[in-house]
Amino acid sequence: MLSLLRPLLAVCMYLQLPGGQGWISGYSNGFHYQDISNGDGNGEIYFNGVRLHVESPQLSVSATRGSSVTLPCHYHYEPELSAPRRTRVKWSWLPANSINAPASPAAFAMETEVMVAMGNRHRSYGSFRGRVRLRRAAPGDMSLVINELHLNDTGRYRCEVIDGLEDESVTVELELRGVVFPYYSQKGRYHYNFRGAQQACQDQDATLATFEQLFTAWEEGLDWCNAGWLADGTVQYPITVPRDGCGGVDLAPGLRSYGQRHRLLHRYDAFCFSASVKGTVYFLKHPTRLNFTEAVQACVSNGSQIAKVGQLYAAWSLLGLDRCDAGWLADGSVRYPITKARANCGPLEPGVRSFGFPPLHQKFGVYCYR
């Protein structure tokens, strides 16, 4: 029996000699490995020469709600390979309300799969199903195209390219252009727990603002001395002019923060974020003023629906809607948008003026959405 095994043992020993792999004529897997005799004596084979690079020319992309956006991602090898290799690409997503620190292993574990592709086969997941594809405009182009952007599509996207033992990735932040606005209940200030604040913003065609969105709004001049929930579960408010009752005159301008609060027990207002609207917000020309019930019906009779607060803010901020006429909105509030401040139209700064929540029998105009 031993004599029968000797030829096989000889072949095995030969394969372990430096250069012994050369007897397999013409074999190449497209990678180069360091000679085993140059290892550290423990039998490791080192990846040598060829390196996988995954890059994005834009680490942050902004877009408008309802539009299409491309998140760039490209990969290549150094040095270039003589033949293409079969790679696997995975796009994943960390929602904006989950981003509270730079990319980390803990954050990776929270990511949701968006799309996985290998060759011509691909699969998308969850709310992205049917809305995403790879651009593939050139070799190595694995850019993600997202159609019909939703309000909650914002966040950090990861493009991961996997080739055997090689695994490289790059992240791209997606932001929506829009406007942050404070919102409170018909019952008065500080009536929303976290879930209530989420629902209140959704009812007004908006979402809870992220810290980054509120910070940007503060940089642009938002000053509001009432604390509100943000998407990450913190409670904050923006102050541009320090004053008593708003953190005090000795504190510098900035975001005042209460930190994380109990999402069920604690109650505050909300900071909502609204992006561009697909339709049109307009002040309905009507021969008479209307109570709330009449206002709702007037919009319906005009082939529209009564506008929501988020839609009015987006039309004001992004489309320049300017109208010095107070009108009912869907939540029972009365407001009007001013982009060019003038006499008899409120304060000297542009903004959406609010009459609060007057009795529903009072007469005003109405803003419709079509």
N, C-alpha and C positions, 0 to 999 in steps of 0.2 A: 504493500500500500504506500509506504514511504517513497518508494521509487516512482510511483505514479504522480506524487505531489511535487517532486523536485522541479520539474519544468515550470509548474505554476508558481512555486516559490521564487524561482530565478527571475521570472517576469516581474513579480511584485517587487523584488529587490531592485531590479533595473529601473522600475518606475520611480523609486525613491531616490535614485542617483541624480545629481545635478545634470540637467540636459536630458534626462531619461525620457521626459515627455515628448522629446522630438521624434520618437519612433512613430507617433501617430501622425502620419503625413498630412500636411495641409490643414490641420485643425486650428480654428481660431474662433473665440467667442466674442471678439470685438474689444476685449479688455486686455490689459497687460498686467502681469503679476510679477512681483519681485522674486528672484530665485530663492527657493526655500533655504538654500545653504546660507543666505544672508539674513536669516531671521534671528530671533533671540534664543534659539535652542528649544523652544517649546512647541514648535510645529506650526506657528502662525504663518499664513500667507498674506502678504501685504498688498493692498490695492495700490497700484503704482501708475503714474503717468496721466491717466484719463480722469478728469473730474467733471461732475455734473454741476451746472450752474443754473439757478432759477432766479429770475430777476423781474422787476416791474419798473418801468420808467416813471410811473406815478404811484406814490404811496398813499395818496388821498384823492378821491374823486367825488365831485358833487353833481347832483342832477335834480330834476324836478319830478314831482309825483306824477305817475301815469305815463312817463316817458320811458325810453329805453336807454340803458347805460352799459358801457363796456368797462370791465375791470381788467386792466392789462396784466398779462403774465406770459413770460417767454422763458424757454430753457434752451441750453446748448451745452456742448461738451468741449473741454479743452484737454488735449488737442481735438480737432474735429474727427469724427469717426468716418471710416470709409463706407460704411453701410448703416442704414437706419436701424435703431433698436426698438423693441417693443416696450413701451413705457405705459405706466398707469398714472392717471391724473385724478386728483380728488380736490374738489372745492368744498370748503366748510365755512361756517358762519357763526360768529359770536355777536348776538344782538347788542345794540347800543346800550341798553339798560343793564347789561352784564359787564360792560367794560369799565373797570375801576382801577386798572393798573396796566403797565406794559405787558406785552405778551409773555406768558409764563406757562410752565407745565400744567398748573392748576387751571389756567384759562383754556388751554388746549382741550382739557377733559370736558369742558362745558360746551364745546363747539358742536353745532348741528350740521349734519351732512347736507350739502346742496346738490352736488352732482358728482358722479364717478364715471370715468370714461377710460376705455382701453381700445385702441384701434378705432373701428367704426361703431363699436358698441358703447352705449352710454345709458345712464339712468339718473333721473332727478327725483328729489324727495320733497315731501311735505308741501308747504305753501308755494314752493318753487317749481313743483311739477308742472311741466308744460310751458313754463315761462323762461327757461334758461337753456342756453346752448353754448358750445365752444366756437369761437370765431374761426380759428384755423386759417388765418389769412396767409400764413407762410409757414415753412418748416419750423417747428418749435413753438408756434403760437398757440397757447392754451388759454387765451383771454376769455373771460366769462361774460356773455351777453345776457343781461336781465331785461325782460320786457315787462311792460305794465307795472312800473315800480309802485310798491305799496308804501304807506306811511311808515310801517314797522320794518321795512327792509334795511334800515340803517344799521351800521355796525362794522365789525372787522371781519373781512373775508380772507381766507387762507387758501392759496394755490400751492398744492403739494404734488411734486412729481416723484414717482417711485420707479426705480430701475434696479431690480434685483436687491442687492444690499444697499444701494445708494438711495437716499431719501432726502430731498432738499425742498424748502418751501419759502414763500414770501407772503406778506400780508398787505392788504389794501383796504383802507378805510373808505366807507361809502357814507356820504352825507346828503341830506336833502335840503335844497334851498327852501326857506320858509320863514315863518314868523312865530315868535313866542308871545303868548298873551296870558295875563292872570285871569283866573276864573273862580267865581264863588257861587254858592248855592242861593236859590231864591229865599231860603230861610235866613240868610245872613252869613257873616264871616265864620270860618272855622267849623264847618259842618261835615267835611269829608274825611273818612278814613282812607287808607291807600286804595282799596278796591273801589270805593265811591268816587275818588278822584280820577282813577282810570276810566270808569264808566262815564263820568261827566264829560271828560275830554272826547271820548269816542262818540258820545251823543251829539257833540258839536263838530263832528267831522275832523277830529284832531287826535293827537296822542299826548300822553304825558311827556313833557320836555325832558331831554337829557341834561346833565350838568354842562356839557359842552355847548348845547344850544342856549341854555340860560346865560352862560358866561358870554357868549357872542352877543346875545341881546343886551346884556349889561354894557359891553364895550360900545354898543351902538346907541346907548343912552337910556335903556329901560331902568326906571326907578320906581320901586313898588314896596311900600312898607307893610306888607302882610305876607306872612310865611306860607309857602305852598309846597305840596308834594312834587318830587321829581321822579323820573322813571326808575332810578336805582333805589328808591325807598328812603332817600334823605329828604329833609325839609329845609328849604333855603329861601332867601329873598334878596333881590338886587338893590343896592343903594349907590346912587351916583353923587348925591348931596347929603353928607352925614348930618344928622339932626337928633334931637332928643326924641326918645320913643322908638327910634329905629337903630338901636345899637349905640347911640350917643354921639356927640359931636367930636369926641376925641378919637374915634375909630376912623381909619382911612376908608375911602370909597371901596366897594367890592361886594362880593356875595357873602351875606351873613348866613351862617349854617347852624342848624340845630343837630346836625348829624343824622344817623339812622334813628328812626322812631318806630314805635310799635305799630305795625301796619293795620291792626284791627282796632286798637283802643284809642290811639291818638287821632285827633281831628284838626285839620287845617284846610286851607284853600288849595288850589291846584295851579300849576303852571303848565299850560297846554302848548302844543306845537302844531301848526297847520302849514301844510305845503300847498303848492299851486292847485287850483281846482280845474277840472276839465271843462266845466260849463261856464256860464256867465251869471254874475251877480248884478242886479240892477234895481233901481228904485222905481216902483210901479207908479206910472201916471194914472191917477184916479181922481174923479171929480170931487170926492169928499174924503174926509178923514175917516179912519176905520178903527173899530175896537179889535181886540185880538182875534176873535172868532171870524169877524168879517175879513180881516187881513189874510188869514189862512185861506179862506174861500176865494178871495180875490186873486191870489196867486194861482190857485188851481184853475180858475176860470180863464186865466191868461196862459194856460198851458205850462205852468211852472209849479214850483213848490216854494213855500216860505223858506228863506235862507237861514242857514245856521251861523252861529257866531264864528266858528273857524273859517267858514267860507267867506264871510265879510272881511275878516282880518287878512286872509290871503289875497282877496281882491284888492284891498287897500294897499298892502305892503308890496305885492308882486306885480300888480296890474295898474296901480295908480288910481284906483277908484276914489273919486272926490265928490261928495254930495253933502250940502249943508241942509239936509232935511232928516229929521229923526224918524226912524221907522221900526216897526215890530220885527223881531226875529223869532225863530222857532222855539226858543227856550222861554219866551215870554218877556224877554228884555227889550229895551228900546235903545238903539244906538245909531250913530252915523259916522261915516269915514271922511277925514279931512287930510289931504296931502299938501294943500297950500293954505296955511293959516291966514285968516282974514277976520275982519270985524264981524261981530254977531255970529261967529261960528266956533265959539269956545276959546281955549287957551291959545297962546302964541305958537306952540309947537304942533307939528303934525301928529295925528293919532286918531284912534277910534274913540269918539266921545260916547259916554254911556249915561243914560237916565236911570240905570238900575232896572228894577222890576216893578213898574207901576201897576196899579189895579187894572185888570184886564178889560174893564169897561171903558177906560179912557181912550181918546181918539188920537191916532197918529197915522203916518204913512206906513209903508211896508217895503221891505227888501225881499225880492224874489230870487230864486235860483233856477236856471234852466240849462 
